[in-house]
Amino acid sequence: MSRYGELEVTITSAKDLKNVNWRHGPLRPYVVVWVDPARKLTTRVDEEGDAFPQWDQTLIVPLNAPPSDSTLYFDVVHAGAKDDVKPLIGSVRLPLRDVLDDPRGG
């Protein structure tokens, strides 16, 4: 466990994703999650969901700073992109102080 604890994040699904791979076929999306860019975690690739993927995966994200000073990042990425395809489908950042009941530690 890291000094500031861990955050349990469950990635369930997405809907209506833009198909960045439209020239070559369906999407093969996965999610990259991190607080510390040196410690990124990923879901499995959804090979069948295309623009409506389902992962139903829980990731344990280590915190490298107090939650009140931390931001959780999510990138949805297309796996195996061809050279002419930008693999990033979308991203979001979530300051933890905006969602935790007690951002000082719980």
VMD Tcl script that draws the C-alpha trace (Angstrom):
set ca {
  {0.00 0.00 0.00}
  {1.25 3.50 -0.75}
  {1.81 6.10 1.95}
  {-1.51 7.83 1.25}
  {-3.51 4.68 0.68}
  {-5.28 3.34 -2.34}
  {-8.39 4.13 -4.30}
  {-10.66 1.35 -5.55}
  {-12.03 2.30 -8.97}
  {-14.58 0.19 -10.84}
  {-14.75 0.73 -14.60}
  {-18.06 -0.68 -15.81}
  {-18.80 0.46 -19.35}
  {-19.01 3.29 -21.87}
  {-21.54 4.15 -24.54}
  {-21.60 5.93 -27.88}
  {-17.82 6.12 -28.20}
  {-16.51 7.79 -31.35}
  {-15.00 5.18 -33.65}
  {-11.50 6.55 -34.23}
  {-10.84 3.34 -36.18}
  {-13.72 3.79 -38.65}
  {-11.53 3.17 -41.72}
  {-10.26 -0.16 -40.41}
  {-13.15 -1.68 -38.47}
  {-14.65 -1.71 -34.98}
  {-13.16 -0.22 -31.85}
  {-11.12 -2.29 -29.42}
  {-11.26 0.05 -26.43}
  {-9.61 -0.13 -23.05}
  {-9.23 2.35 -20.19}
  {-6.01 3.70 -18.68}
  {-6.37 5.02 -15.11}
  {-3.84 6.85 -12.95}
  {-3.08 9.41 -10.29}
  {0.70 9.11 -10.66}
  {1.69 8.97 -14.36}
  {4.52 6.60 -13.45}
  {1.96 4.07 -12.15}
  {-0.75 3.73 -14.79}
  {-3.22 0.84 -14.72}
  {-5.35 -0.54 -17.54}
  {-8.50 -2.54 -18.05}
  {-8.63 -5.41 -20.46}
  {-9.40 -4.64 -24.11}
  {-13.08 -5.11 -24.99}
  {-12.86 -7.03 -28.28}
  {-16.61 -7.17 -28.93}
  {-18.33 -4.08 -27.53}
  {-17.18 -1.65 -30.26}
  {-18.68 1.77 -29.35}
  {-20.50 0.28 -26.34}
  {-17.73 -1.51 -24.41}
  {-18.17 -3.28 -21.08}
  {-15.25 -3.93 -18.77}
  {-16.73 -4.51 -15.29}
  {-13.25 -4.34 -13.82}
  {-11.99 -3.00 -10.50}
  {-8.55 -1.39 -10.33}
  {-6.65 -0.44 -7.19}
  {-4.99 2.94 -7.78}
  {-2.18 3.92 -5.38}
  {-2.24 7.49 -4.11}
  {1.05 9.38 -4.06}
  {-0.38 12.45 -2.31}
  {-3.31 13.24 0.00}
  {-6.65 12.72 -1.77}
  {-7.45 16.43 -1.44}
  {-4.40 17.16 -3.61}
  {-4.88 14.29 -6.09}
  {-6.53 14.03 -9.48}
  {-7.72 10.80 -11.05}
  {-7.19 10.54 -14.82}
  {-8.96 8.29 -17.31}
  {-8.06 7.77 -20.97}
  {-10.16 5.59 -23.24}
  {-7.85 4.22 -25.91}
  {-8.21 2.07 -29.05}
  {-5.91 -0.97 -28.94}
  {-3.77 -1.85 -31.93}
  {-4.29 1.40 -33.84}
  {-2.86 1.64 -37.36}
  {-0.34 4.38 -38.14}
  {-3.03 6.66 -39.58}
  {-5.31 6.32 -36.53}
  {-4.99 8.42 -33.38}
  {-5.66 5.88 -30.62}
  {-7.09 8.27 -27.97}
  {-10.89 8.06 -27.97}
  {-11.46 10.37 -24.99}
  {-10.23 11.41 -21.59}
  {-11.41 12.88 -18.33}
  {-9.76 14.17 -15.16}
  {-11.47 14.06 -11.81}
  {-10.13 16.04 -8.82}
  {-10.72 13.72 -5.86}
  {-11.67 16.59 -3.56}
  {-14.79 16.99 -5.75}
  {-16.06 13.45 -5.15}
  {-14.83 12.17 -1.79}
  {-16.85 12.59 1.39}
  {-13.67 13.31 3.35}
  {-10.93 14.36 0.91}
  {-8.39 14.57 3.76}
  {-8.17 10.84 3.92}
  {-11.36 8.87 3.65}
}
mol new
graphics top color blue
foreach p $ca { graphics top sphere $p radius 0.5 }
foreach p [lrange $ca 0 end-1] q [lrange $ca 1 end] { graphics top cylinder $p $q radius 0.2 }
display resetview
